């Protein structure tokens, strides 16, 4: 999520008017042979031969008909790196680059929005706790001469010719203006889109919650519901419907939307509409049997108790069957249907593949993930020939499966060559193999108490290393201390362990770490978009996600934290820490000051509930 500023001494030709201009640029030259202290960046999945890439029919024909092809006649030593998106991953990438990166790369950031949005505070904006301008930062303020910014969205990509078709957003009040942009290296950070799961009526009758426009629309809708309910001619039934607010999704976003709505209504709105208080209802519809299901269970129970005291109703173990005009139909696990009337329904669940990823997948070998584009451990897109990288919600790291190496691992683990693995041998081989297959480590540590490997120090070692013990339902939990595994049993065990592989969550924390990692990768190495000429210094580590914890605001100045090694933190003290954390995490000093002043303004003067 970043913008790039113009760079000095860069020769570029721009031809064409607003509609359909073409960016002319040369291709980067082949680098000289790397020095002895570097190695070629060779990833078998990332660096498939470029010749295997297929050109998209639409991009190669009608969509670019009449456009001048980019010139590559002039030689430049700087590979062009095009970054798509201005979200968490892209902005973290640009912000983490050194100030002199323009001497090494010609970086261009392309995004349909010219600002970065601090998404964790969207619920606060939707209720007037924070103002819109406090959580957005202009992209051009953040690039600091590192890159150039173009406001446009990428409509199509052609990995074979390394060109993009980009268009100025048609919703900006101007005719859609399209142009062709060439690249040497493409970095995709376009994120995901809302997922309606094919449920009838969601797109027509629900408020989505991913953008600043969504938050503003919800704020206006809530104001309209109260004003409409306050009319002298409104009946009690109409008021109950208008002041019923339904949030679909019991994850952090849904919980925070419900909490902020409660605060706004309880602290400010009811003072202005005292007669409407009996008609107000807030509900969360959740498929699981508890909210915040990815958090510690104690946090889920605390949140449920907090909501019960606040009067927020939890509709658990239920799915949305359909959404009509002012009514949502939910079905519980007993297949019993219930109709819930609403004045506003917020859809805060589910993400789907971005259309650009869907267009790109068939053009790159081996791309078959249902939601994301697959990358290797260096964020390089599998099958791209080393010319495409991806991070954030739009990508998934393709984790290697240990099952494919059953024979080799069994032979390595069978130290005494008796054709079976003891529990100690199993533990040792899983731990050794975890260097290549990281997901095996937690299962190896689960066996420590039986083999004495780390049991003397108990959980302290695991905590210090930042790892958690495998859960009690781990496949290795069924292995008795005296049991010896045959090769077939070992193969079955590896299959079960592989099936439990977890993709990284689609969170800002993951995207931010990926952006910083990729910035370091590009800064310390020479990446040209060509597998044969790109070089990496020795010792370059693959991406490793470090989970710092999760937090959520649950209303009435209370918050919850799920912090590794510290456990759950709840209450008003956690709420104060949460506000401090969200303020400190802003990308700029300007935004930190604005958010801090918003917290203070809300406490002193309340929220502005006007519809503007």
Buried (B, 14 or more C-beta within 10 A) or exposed (E): BBBBBEBEEEEBEEEBEEEBBBBBBBBBEEBEEBEEEBBBBEBEBBBBEBEBBEBBEBBBEEBBEEBEEBBBEEEBEBBBBBBBBBBBBBBBBBBBBBEEBBEBBBBBBBBBBBBBBBBBBBBBBBBBBBBBBBBBBBBBBBBBBBBBBBBBBBBBBBBBBBBBBBBBBEEEEEEBBBBBBBBBBBBBBBBBBBBBEEBBBBEEBBBBBBBBEBBBBBBBBBBBBBEBBBEEEBEEEBBBBBBBBBBBBBBBBBBBBBBBBBBBBBBBBBEEBEEBEEBBBBBBBBBBEBBBEEBBEEBBBBBBEBBEEBEBBBBBBBBBBBBBEBBBBBBEEEEEEEEBBBBBBBBBBBBBBBBBBEBBBEBBBBBEBEBBBBBBBBBBBBBBBBBBBBBBBBBBBBBBBBBEBBEEBBEBBBEEEEEBBBBBBBBBBBBBBBEEBBBBBBBBBBBBBBBEBBBEEEEEBBBEEEBBBBEEEBBBEEBEEEEBBEBEBBBBBBBBBBEBEEBBEBBBBBBBBBBBBBBBBBBEBBBBBBBBBBBBBEEBEEBEBEBEBBBBBBBBBBBBBBBBEEEBBBBEEBBEBBBEBBBEBBBBEBBBEBBBBBBEBBEEEBBEBEEE
